[in-house]
Amino acid sequence: MQKGNIGVTTENIFPVIKKFLYSDHEIFIREIVSNAVDATQKLKTLAGKGDYQGELGDLKVNVSIDKDAGTITVSDRGIGMTADEIDKYINQIAFSGANDFLEKYKEDAAAIIGHFGLGFYSSFMVSDRVDIITRSYQEGAQAVKWSCDGSPEFTLEEVEKADRGTDIVMHLAEDCKEFLEKDKLEGLLKKYCHFLPVPVVFGKKQEWKDGKMQDTDADNQINDTTPLWTRKPADLKDEDYKEFYRNLYPMSDEPLFWIHLNVDYPFNLTGVLYFPKIKNNLDLQRNKIQLYCNQVFVTDQVEGIVPDFLTLLHGTIDSPDIPLNVSRSYLQSDSNVKKISGYITKKVADRLSSLFKNDRKEFEEKWDDLKIFISYGMLTEEDFYEKAKAFFLLKDTEGKYYTLEEYQTLIKDQQTNKDGQLVYLYASDRDEHYTYIDAAKTKGYNVLLLDGQLDTPLVQMLERKLEKTTFARVDADVIDRLIQKEEAKGEELEAERSANLSAVFESQMPKGDKTTYHVETQALGAEAMPIVITQSEYMRRMKDMARIQPGMGFYGEMPDMYTLVLNTDSELVKSVLSDSEAATEESLKPIEAELRGLRARKAVLQSEQDKKKYDEITDAEREDMKKCTDDIEAEESKKRDVLGAYAAQNDLVHQLIDLALLQNGLLKGESLTRFVKRSVDLLK
């Protein structure tokens, strides 16, 4: 029996492995099974070249559990090893700079294993002792057993082994006994070894018999050795792709379509990417692309490999040019990874462009599912935007689709304002904004439907990209101000009458911390609604952005700000105006007279102070100005009280306000109940 020390430059590698690899310790099964598959593949290669003349026979890899012994064994019938090869490949762990090693890779188990060829040694993450029983394929080779208990010391002795190949026997540590549970280990095998190119067998298939699950004679093969992406597209039918998708994602809806990737220069890459029905959920759809290296599962967190927007796709990518075990920082700086990312982006854009050009009708039918994906790509990848702008679609409220170029042509004559800006009108809810949409259509305008999760940032981007273009939601203002033309409007009220009318309605608006209302007047035409409620485009956009973009929470906390526009051409509003003036004339006369005097005095004081420098104004002069301002505010308050007292008793004022609020979904609770009762009373 040979005894010796494993050749490492750090005194004891095993505590390092246990300590720093523990968080990722389940990958040991991937490493050990992958080694067994490699040994099998090497034997097949030798046989193919004529360097091995013996029988190949059954080449499956067997994984077994012995609960009593506390062991997991991985067995293969591959090339095996001689004593010299064990000394070369197992006993010599050649790496240096132990301190740098520990510091650099202490958080990344995969990086340690991958960079330093420690695949076999990952078994010590879960084992107190590991035995290798192996016999080389070479004629007359002597079987040997290598054993190590987690110290640098090992033993190597000759043993009897009837067949070529290798058995790795892992004696599990006490804190890793969970891996002796059948379901646990089978789950890991399916996760990491589902598509390995050599059959991997874990026990026997089971069936229900005599009231319990029992083993059959059939092997329980856990992997598909020829997954879809390894086969030629010409040999596959649509149903094959759909079946593979169902295998990967059993609970998902059928995919929209897919791309079969196959390139061998300047890098090797195969795979199948599916376009899922994404709708409006960004986060839950991520981590659905599975990355493989020679059919060995690596990760489903592919953000470093594909652009962020492509992480919304589902499917598989397999490339031997991406190391089996890599750190995220390595991925982000690797030149092959960057090339692969660019290639996948181009293939996706080409596939979408092809579908659009060859079958626009089908493309339009799938647009509502594709839109969030394409929008996300345009927002985050400049190269993708340049490709996608040709097939990106805008949908109007009638359900018609237009490319950006087509829509620009459609609206440029009607929807260009007096400043030469092209105004894209849109609604985010067809029913909620029906009245505003109808008002726009009456003017001959077209209205887009932008109801997607990313439409607010998309609108911001398109305003930057498209020349002399602005977007406005149809409820952002009255229609004549959304697209301002040169034509004259109706006769506007004089300032004092307008202010009094606004005060009447403003006094009866609902009060709340989260909502504020500003009231103004405008001549909108006798056929227009008596009251129109609008919401600031800028503030609404900022609040929308705050919901999806970190760092904008300030806007999210601000109240919703609405403007109540009183249509002074409406007979109902005219009625309120004349009635309020008649009802409040006597009460307001002394107040208005006092206000005229105070405002005149303030104008004189202001004129005198404007002639002086700030430090030349005396305290007495400042006090006079303050008293005058306070007196004006006191009289204005009296005026508001008079107008408010009138408005409080006027059912028409309340009815008009409530109708406008109801139309915009803003009338709720007690206010809604009062409106219903008042409406019934008015009908009597």
C-alpha positions in Angstrom: 0.0 0.0 0.0 1.3 3.4 -0.9 0.9 6.4 1.4 1.6 10.0 0.7 0.6 13.6 1.0 -1.4 15.4 -1.7 0.7 18.1 -3.4 -0.8 21.4 -2.5 0.9 24.7 -1.7 -1.5 25.6 1.0 -1.1 23.4 4.1 -4.5 21.9 4.0 -7.0 22.4 1.2 -9.9 20.5 2.8 -10.9 23.0 5.5 -10.8 25.7 2.8 -13.1 23.7 0.6 -15.5 23.0 3.4 -15.5 26.5 4.7 -15.7 28.5 1.5 -17.7 26.2 -0.7 -20.3 25.3 1.8 -23.0 27.7 0.5 -22.9 26.0 -2.9 -22.2 22.5 -1.6 -25.0 20.9 -3.7 -22.9 21.3 -6.9 -20.7 18.4 -5.8 -23.1 16.0 -7.6 -22.8 17.9 -10.8 -19.0 17.8 -10.7 -18.8 14.1 -9.9 -21.4 13.0 -12.4 -19.9 15.3 -15.1 -16.5 13.7 -14.5 -18.1 10.2 -15.0 -19.7 11.4 -18.2 -16.3 12.8 -19.4 -14.6 9.5 -18.7 -17.3 7.7 -20.7 -17.1 10.2 -23.6 -13.4 9.8 -23.8 -13.7 6.0 -24.1 -16.2 6.4 -27.0 -13.8 8.8 -28.7 -10.9 6.3 -28.3 -13.1 3.6 -29.7 -14.1 5.8 -32.6 -10.5 6.4 -33.5 -9.6 2.7 -33.2 -7.4 3.2 -30.2 -9.7 1.0 -28.1 -10.7 -2.4 -29.6 -12.7 -3.8 -26.7 -16.4 -3.9 -26.2 -18.2 -0.7 -25.2 -21.3 -2.4 -23.8 -23.5 -0.4 -21.4 -22.0 3.0 -20.9 -24.5 4.5 -18.5 -23.5 6.3 -15.3 -25.0 4.9 -12.1 -25.7 6.9 -9.0 -26.7 5.0 -5.9 -27.4 5.6 -2.2 -26.5 3.3 0.7 -28.3 4.9 3.8 -26.9 2.3 6.2 -23.3 3.0 5.1 -24.0 6.7 4.7 -22.6 6.8 1.2 -23.4 8.1 -2.3 -21.6 6.2 -5.1 -21.2 7.4 -8.7 -20.0 4.6 -11.1 -19.0 4.7 -14.7 -17.6 2.3 -17.3 -15.4 4.9 -18.9 -11.6 5.0 -19.4 -10.8 4.6 -15.7 -7.3 5.4 -14.2 -4.1 3.7 -13.5 -2.1 4.3 -10.3 0.2 6.8 -12.2 -2.8 8.7 -13.5 -4.3 9.0 -10.0 -1.0 10.4 -8.8 -1.0 12.9 -11.7 -4.7 13.9 -11.7 -5.8 13.5 -8.1 -2.7 13.9 -5.9 -1.3 17.0 -7.6 -3.4 20.0 -7.0 -1.4 22.7 -8.6 -2.3 26.2 -7.5 -0.4 28.8 -5.6 -0.9 32.1 -3.8 -3.1 30.7 -1.0 -3.9 34.0 0.5 -4.9 35.6 -2.7 -6.9 32.5 -3.5 -8.9 32.7 -0.3 -9.6 36.4 -0.5 -10.6 36.4 -4.1 -12.8 33.4 -4.2 -14.1 33.0 -0.7 -17.7 34.0 -1.8 -17.8 32.0 -5.0 -17.7 28.3 -4.8 -18.1 27.8 -8.6 -15.1 30.1 -9.3 -12.8 28.0 -7.0 -13.8 24.8 -8.6 -13.8 26.0 -12.2 -10.6 28.1 -12.1 -8.5 25.5 -10.3 -9.7 22.2 -11.7 -11.1 21.1 -8.3 -14.2 19.3 -9.7 -13.4 16.0 -7.9 -12.5 17.8 -4.7 -15.9 19.3 -4.5 -16.9 15.8 -3.1 -15.1 16.9 0.2 -17.7 19.6 0.6 -20.1 16.9 1.8 -17.8 14.0 2.7 -15.7 12.9 5.6 -13.9 10.4 3.4 -13.8 9.7 -0.4 -12.8 6.5 -2.1 -11.9 6.1 -5.7 -12.0 2.5 -7.0 -10.8 2.5 -10.6 -9.5 0.3 -13.3 -8.1 1.6 -16.6 -9.4 0.5 -20.0 -5.8 -0.4 -20.9 -5.2 -4.1 -21.4 -3.9 -5.8 -18.3 -4.4 -2.7 -16.1 -4.4 -3.2 -12.3 -7.4 -1.9 -10.4 -6.5 0.5 -7.5 -8.3 2.1 -4.6 -7.4 5.7 -3.5 -8.8 6.9 -0.2 -8.6 10.2 1.7 -10.3 11.3 4.9 -10.1 15.1 4.3 -6.5 15.5 5.4 -3.6 15.9 3.0 -2.8 12.2 3.6 -4.0 9.5 1.3 -3.7 5.8 0.7 -3.4 4.0 -2.6 -3.6 0.2 -2.9 -4.2 -2.5 -5.4 -7.7 -4.1 -5.4 -9.8 -6.4 -7.4 -12.3 -4.8 -9.8 -13.9 -6.9 -12.5 -14.7 -4.1 -14.9 -13.1 -1.0 -16.3 -14.2 2.4 -15.1 -14.4 4.3 -11.9 -16.5 4.3 -8.7 -16.5 7.4 -6.6 -17.7 6.5 -3.1 -18.5 9.5 -0.9 -18.9 8.9 2.9 -21.1 11.8 3.8 -20.4 14.0 6.8 -23.0 14.2 9.6 -24.2 17.6 8.6 -24.8 16.5 4.9 -27.0 13.4 5.5 -29.8 15.2 3.7 -28.2 14.1 0.4 -29.0 10.5 1.4 -32.7 11.2 0.9 -33.8 9.8 -2.4 -36.1 12.8 -3.4 -33.4 15.3 -2.5 -30.7 13.7 -4.6 -33.0 12.9 -7.5 -34.0 16.6 -7.6 -30.4 17.7 -7.8 -29.6 15.2 -10.5 -32.5 16.5 -12.6 -31.4 20.0 -12.0 -27.8 19.6 -12.9 -27.7 16.5 -15.1 -31.0 16.6 -16.9 -29.4 16.8 -20.4 -26.1 15.1 -20.0 -25.0 13.3 -23.2 -24.6 9.9 -21.4 -27.4 8.1 -19.7 -27.5 8.8 -15.9 -29.4 6.2 -13.9 -30.6 6.6 -10.4 -32.2 3.4 -9.1 -35.3 1.9 -10.7 -38.5 3.3 -12.0 -41.4 2.8 -9.6 -45.1 1.9 -10.0 -48.0 1.7 -7.7 -48.5 -2.0 -6.7 -50.2 -3.7 -3.7 -51.0 -0.4 -2.1 -47.5 1.2 -2.3 -44.9 2.4 -4.7 -42.5 -0.4 -5.7 -39.4 -0.7 -7.9 -39.7 -2.1 -11.4 -37.0 -3.8 -13.5 -36.6 -0.6 -15.6 -33.8 1.8 -15.0 -34.8 5.2 -13.7 -32.9 7.3 -16.3 -33.1 10.9 -15.2 -31.7 12.6 -18.3 -32.4 13.2 -22.0 -29.2 12.6 -23.8 -30.2 14.3 -27.0 -32.1 17.5 -26.0 -33.8 19.5 -28.6 -31.0 22.1 -29.1 -28.5 19.3 -30.1 -30.7 18.3 -33.0 -31.0 19.8 -36.5 -33.9 22.2 -37.0 -34.8 20.5 -40.3 -35.5 17.3 -38.3 -37.8 19.0 -35.9 -41.5 19.9 -36.0 -43.4 22.6 -34.2 -44.8 20.0 -31.8 -41.3 19.0 -30.9 -40.4 22.5 -29.8 -43.7 22.8 -27.9 -43.2 19.5 -26.1 -39.7 20.5 -25.1 -41.0 23.8 -23.7 -43.7 21.8 -21.7 -40.9 19.7 -20.4 -38.9 22.7 -19.3 -41.8 24.7 -17.9 -44.7 22.4 -17.1 -47.1 25.1 -15.8 -46.6 27.7 -18.5 -48.8 28.7 -21.3 -47.8 27.7 -24.8 -45.0 30.0 -26.2 -45.6 32.5 -28.9 -42.7 31.3 -31.1 -39.0 30.3 -30.8 -35.5 30.7 -32.2 -33.2 27.8 -32.7 -29.6 29.0 -32.1 -26.7 27.2 -33.9 -23.4 28.9 -34.6 -19.8 27.5 -34.6 -17.8 30.6 -35.5 -16.4 32.8 -34.0 -17.7 30.8 -31.0 -19.7 27.7 -30.4 -23.3 28.2 -29.3 -26.5 26.1 -29.6 -29.8 26.5 -27.9 -33.5 27.3 -28.2 -35.0 30.5 -27.0 -38.8 30.9 -26.6 -40.9 34.0 -26.5 -43.4 33.4 -23.6 -46.6 35.2 -23.1 -45.2 37.9 -20.8 -48.1 40.3 -20.4 -47.4 42.8 -17.6 -45.2 40.9 -15.2 -41.5 41.6 -15.5 -40.0 40.2 -12.3 -41.6 36.8 -12.0 -40.6 35.8 -15.5 -36.8 36.2 -15.0 -34.3 33.4 -14.5 -36.1 31.2 -17.1 -33.1 30.8 -19.5 -31.0 27.8 -18.5 -27.3 28.0 -19.3 -25.4 24.8 -20.1 -21.8 23.9 -21.0 -21.6 20.8 -23.1 -25.1 19.8 -21.8 -24.1 20.3 -18.1 -26.3 22.8 -16.3 -24.4 25.9 -15.1 -27.0 28.5 -14.0 -30.4 30.0 -14.7 -29.1 33.5 -13.7 -27.9 34.6 -17.1 -27.9 38.4 -16.6 -24.2 38.5 -17.3 -24.5 36.6 -20.5 -27.5 38.0 -22.3 -28.7 41.7 -22.3 -31.2 42.4 -19.5 -34.2 42.5 -21.7 -33.5 39.0 -23.1 -33.7 37.6 -19.6 -37.5 37.7 -20.1 -37.1 34.9 -22.7 -37.3 31.3 -21.8 -35.3 28.4 -23.0 -31.7 27.0 -23.1 -28.3 28.2 -24.2 -25.4 25.7 -24.5 -21.8 26.9 -25.2 -18.5 25.2 -24.4 -17.0 28.7 -24.8 -18.5 29.8 -21.5 -16.6 28.1 -18.7 -18.5 25.5 -16.7 -17.8 27.4 -13.4 -17.4 31.1 -13.6 -17.9 34.1 -11.4 -20.3 36.8 -12.4 -17.4 39.4 -12.7 -15.6 36.9 -15.0 -18.8 36.6 -17.1 -19.2 40.3 -17.5 -15.6 40.8 -18.8 -15.2 37.7 -20.9 -14.9 38.5 -24.6 -16.7 35.4 -25.8 -19.6 36.2 -23.5 -19.9 39.7 -25.0 -19.9 38.3 -28.5 -22.5 35.7 -27.6 -24.7 38.5 -26.1 -24.5 40.5 -29.3 -25.2 37.4 -31.4 -28.3 36.5 -29.4 -29.6 40.1 -29.6 -29.2 40.1 -33.4 -30.9 36.7 -33.8 -33.9 37.9 -31.7 -34.2 41.1 -33.6 -33.9 39.3 -37.0 -36.6 36.7 -35.9 -39.0 39.5 -34.9 -38.3 41.4 -38.1 -38.8 38.3 -40.2 -42.1 37.5 -38.6 -43.3 41.1 -39.1 -42.3 41.2 -42.7 -43.6 37.7 -43.7 -46.8 37.6 -41.7 -47.8 41.0 -40.3 -51.3 39.8 -39.4 -49.8 37.1 -37.1 -47.4 39.6 -35.7 -50.2 42.0 -34.9 -52.2 39.2 -33.2 -49.2 38.5 -30.9 -48.3 42.1 -30.3 -50.0 42.5 -27.0 -47.8 39.7 -25.6 -44.7 40.9 -27.4 -45.0 44.5 -26.6 -43.5 44.6 -23.1 -40.5 42.5 -24.2 -39.8 44.7 -27.3 -40.4 47.9 -25.3 -38.0 46.8 -22.6 -35.4 46.0 -25.2 -35.7 49.4 -26.9 -35.4 51.1 -23.5 -32.3 49.3 -22.4 -30.3 48.5 -25.6 -29.6 51.1 -28.2 -28.6 48.5 -30.8 -31.9 46.8 -30.3 -33.8 50.0 -30.6 -32.2 50.7 -34.0 -33.4 47.3 -35.2 -36.8 47.3 -33.5 -38.0 50.7 -34.5 -38.9 49.3 -37.9 -41.3 46.7 -36.5 -42.4 48.4 -33.2 -46.2 48.9 -33.4 -48.5 51.5 -32.0 -52.1 50.5 -31.4 -54.9 53.0 -31.4 -58.2 52.9 -29.5 -59.9 51.3 -32.5 -57.5 48.3 -32.4 -55.6 49.3 -35.5 -51.8 48.9 -35.6 -49.2 51.2 -37.1 -45.4 51.3 -37.3 -43.8 54.5 -36.0 -43.3 55.7 -39.6 -46.9 54.9 -40.6 -48.4 56.6 -37.6 -46.4 59.8 -38.2 -47.7 60.0 -41.7 -51.3 59.3 -40.5 -51.5 62.2 -38.0 -49.0 64.9 -39.2 -51.7 66.9 -41.0 -54.3 67.0 -38.3 -52.2 66.7 -35.1 -49.4 69.3 -35.7 -49.8 72.2 -33.3 -49.2 75.9 -34.0 -45.5 75.5 -33.0 -44.9 72.7 -35.5 -44.9 70.0 -32.8 -46.5 66.6 -33.8 -48.8 65.7 -30.9 -49.4 62.0 -30.2 -52.6 61.7 -28.1 -53.1 58.6 -26.1 -55.3 56.9 -23.5 -54.2 54.4 -20.9 -57.7 52.9 -20.5 -60.2 52.9 -23.3 -63.3 52.9 -21.0 -62.0 55.2 -18.3 -61.0 57.9 -20.8 -63.9 57.4 -23.2 -65.2 60.9 -22.9 -61.8 62.4 -23.6 -61.2 60.0 -26.5 -64.6 61.0 -28.0 -63.8 64.7 -27.7 -60.5 64.1 -29.6 -62.2 62.0 -32.3 -64.8 64.8 -32.7 -61.9 67.0 -33.6 -60.7 64.5 -36.2 -57.8 63.3 -34.1 -56.5 59.7 -33.6 -55.9 58.4 -30.1 -53.4 55.7 -29.2 -54.0 53.1 -26.5 -50.9 52.9 -24.3 -51.8 50.6 -21.4 -48.6 48.7 -20.9 -46.4 48.6 -17.8 -43.5 50.3 -19.6 -45.4 52.8 -21.6 -44.5 55.9 -19.5 -40.7 55.5 -19.9 -41.3 54.4 -23.5 -43.1 57.7 -24.2 -40.3 59.6 -22.6 -37.8 57.8 -24.9 -39.8 58.3 -28.1 -40.1 62.1 -27.3 -36.3 62.2 -27.3 -35.9 60.0 -30.4 -38.6 61.4 -32.7 -38.1 64.8 -34.1 -40.5 67.6 -32.9 -42.8 65.1 -31.2 -44.7 65.2 -27.9 -47.0 62.8 -26.3 -50.1 63.8 -24.3 -52.7 61.7 -22.5 -56.2 62.8 -23.6 -57.1 63.8 -20.0 -54.0 65.9 -19.6 -55.9 69.1 -20.7 -59.0 70.2 -22.6 -58.6 69.1 -26.2 -58.1 72.6 -27.6 -55.1 73.1 -25.4 -53.6 69.6 -26.0 -53.2 70.5 -29.7 -53.3 74.3 -29.8 -54.3 75.7 -33.2 -54.5 79.3 -34.3 -58.3 79.5 -34.6 -60.1 81.8 -32.1 -62.0 80.4 -29.1 -65.2 81.5 -27.6 -65.6 84.7 -25.5 -63.7 84.4 -22.2 -65.0 85.7 -18.9 -63.4 88.9 -17.4 -60.9 88.1 -14.6 -63.1 89.1 -11.6 -66.1 87.1 -12.8 -63.9 84.1 -13.6 -62.3 84.2 -10.2 -65.7 84.3 -8.4 -67.1 81.5 -10.5 -64.0 79.4 -9.8 -64.3 80.1 -6.1 -67.9 78.9 -6.0 -66.9 75.5 -7.4 -63.5 75.3 -5.6 -65.3 75.7 -2.2 -67.2 72.5 -2.8 -64.4 70.3 -4.1 -63.5 67.2 -1.9 -60.6 67.8 0.5 -57.9 65.2 1.0 -54.1 64.7 1.6 -53.6 62.6 -1.5 -55.7 64.7 -4.0 -55.7 68.4 -4.8 -58.0 70.4 -7.2 -57.4 73.6 -9.0 -60.4 75.3 -10.7 -60.2 77.5 -13.8 -62.6 78.7 -16.5 -62.4 78.5 -20.3 -64.8 78.8 -23.2 -64.9 75.3 -24.7 -68.0 75.6 -26.9 -71.7 75.1 -26.2 -71.6 71.4 -27.2 -68.8 70.5 -24.9 -69.2 69.1 -21.3 -69.9 71.8 -18.6 -67.0 70.6 -16.6 -63.8 68.8 -17.7 -61.3 67.3 -15.2 -57.7 67.1 -16.4 -54.5 65.8 -14.8 -51.1 67.3 -15.3 -49.1 65.2 -17.9 -45.8 65.9 -16.2 -46.8 65.1 -12.6 -48.7 62.0 -13.7 -45.7 60.7 -15.6 -43.4 61.3 -12.7 -45.8 59.4 -10.4 -45.9 56.6 -12.9 -42.1 56.5 -13.1 -41.9 56.5 -9.3 -43.7 53.1 -9.3 -41.2 51.4 -11.5 -37.9 53.3 -11.0 -36.0 53.4 -7.8 -34.9 56.8 -6.6 -38.1 58.6 -7.6 -40.2 57.8 -4.5 -40.5 61.5 -3.8 -42.9 61.9 -6.7 -44.9 58.9 -5.6 -45.6 60.6 -2.2 -46.9 63.8 -3.9 -50.7 64.2 -4.1 -52.6 63.6 -7.4 -53.2 67.1 -8.9 -56.3 67.7 -11.0 -57.6 70.8 -12.8 -61.4 71.4 -13.0 -62.1 73.4 -16.1 -65.5 75.2 -16.1 -66.8 75.6 -19.6 -68.2 79.1 -19.7 -70.0 78.4 -23.0 -72.2 75.8 -21.2 -75.7 76.9 -20.3 -75.5 75.0 -17.0 -72.3 76.9 -16.0 -73.8 80.2 -17.2 -76.8 79.5 -15.0 -74.6 79.0 -12.0 -72.7 82.1 -12.8 -75.7 84.4 -13.1 -77.5 82.9 -10.1 -74.4 83.2 -7.9 -73.9 86.8 -8.9 -77.5 87.7 -8.1 -77.4 85.8 -4.8 -74.2 87.2 -3.5 -74.2 90.7 -5.0 -75.3 92.6 -1.9 -73.0 90.6 0.4 -70.0 91.1 -1.8 -70.5 94.8 -2.5 -68.8 96.1 0.6 -66.1 93.4 0.4 -65.3 94.2 -3.2 -65.2 98.0 -2.4 -62.8 97.3 0.5 -60.6 95.1 -1.8 -60.4 97.8 -4.5 -59.2 100.3 -1.9 -56.7 97.9 -0.4 -55.3 96.8 -3.7 -54.9 100.4 -4.8 -53.0 101.2 -1.6 -50.8 98.1 -2.0 -50.0 99.2 -5.5 -48.9 102.6 -4.2 -46.8 101.1 -1.4 -45.2 98.6 -3.9 -44.4 101.4 -6.3 -42.7 103.5 -3.5 -40.7 100.5 -2.3 -39.6 99.5 -5.8 -37.7 102.9 -6.0 -35.6 101.9 -3.0 -32.9 99.4 -2.4 -33.9 96.6 -0.1 -31.9 97.9 2.9 -33.3 101.4 2.4 -36.9 100.3 3.2 -37.8 101.2 6.8 -39.4 98.8 9.3 -42.5 101.0 9.3 -42.8 100.7 5.5 -42.4 97.0 5.7 -45.1 96.8 8.4 -47.5 98.9 6.2 -47.0 96.5 3.3 -47.6 93.4 5.6 -50.7 94.9 7.1 -52.1 95.8 3.7 -51.4 92.2 2.4 -53.0 90.7 5.5 -56.0 92.9 5.1 -56.4 91.9 1.5 -56.2 88.2 2.5 -58.8 88.8 5.2 -61.2 90.3 2.7 -60.5 87.6 0.2 -61.4 85.0 2.9 -64.7 86.8 3.6 -65.4 86.8 -0.1 -64.7 83.0 -0.3 -66.9 82.4 2.7 -69.8 84.3 1.0 -69.3 82.4 -2.3 -68.9 79.1 -0.4 -72.0 79.6 1.6 -74.0 80.2 -1.6 -72.4 77.1 -3.3 -73.1 74.9 -0.3 -76.9 75.4 -0.8 -76.8 75.0 -4.6 -77.6 71.4 -5.8 -76.6 72.2 -9.4 -73.0 73.1 -8.3 -72.8 69.8 -6.4 -74.4 67.8 -9.2 -72.0 69.2 -11.8 -68.9 68.5 -9.7 -70.0 65.0 -8.8 -70.8 64.2 -12.4 -67.3 65.2 -13.4 -65.7 63.3 -10.5 -67.9 60.2 -11.3 -66.8 60.3 -14.9 -63.2 60.1 -13.8 -63.6 57.5 -11.1 -63.0 60.0 -8.4 -66.4 59.9 -6.6 -66.5 57.3 -3.9 -67.8 56.5 -0.4 -70.1 59.0 1.3 -69.8 61.5 -1.6 -71.1 58.9 -4.0 -74.1 58.1 -1.8 -75.0 61.8 -1.5 -74.8 62.1 -5.3 -77.2 59.1 -5.8 -79.7 60.5 -3.3 -79.5 64.0 -4.8 -80.0 62.6 -8.3 -83.1 60.7 -7.2 -84.5 63.9 -5.6 -83.8 65.9 -8.8 -85.8 63.3 -10.8 -88.9 63.6 -8.6 
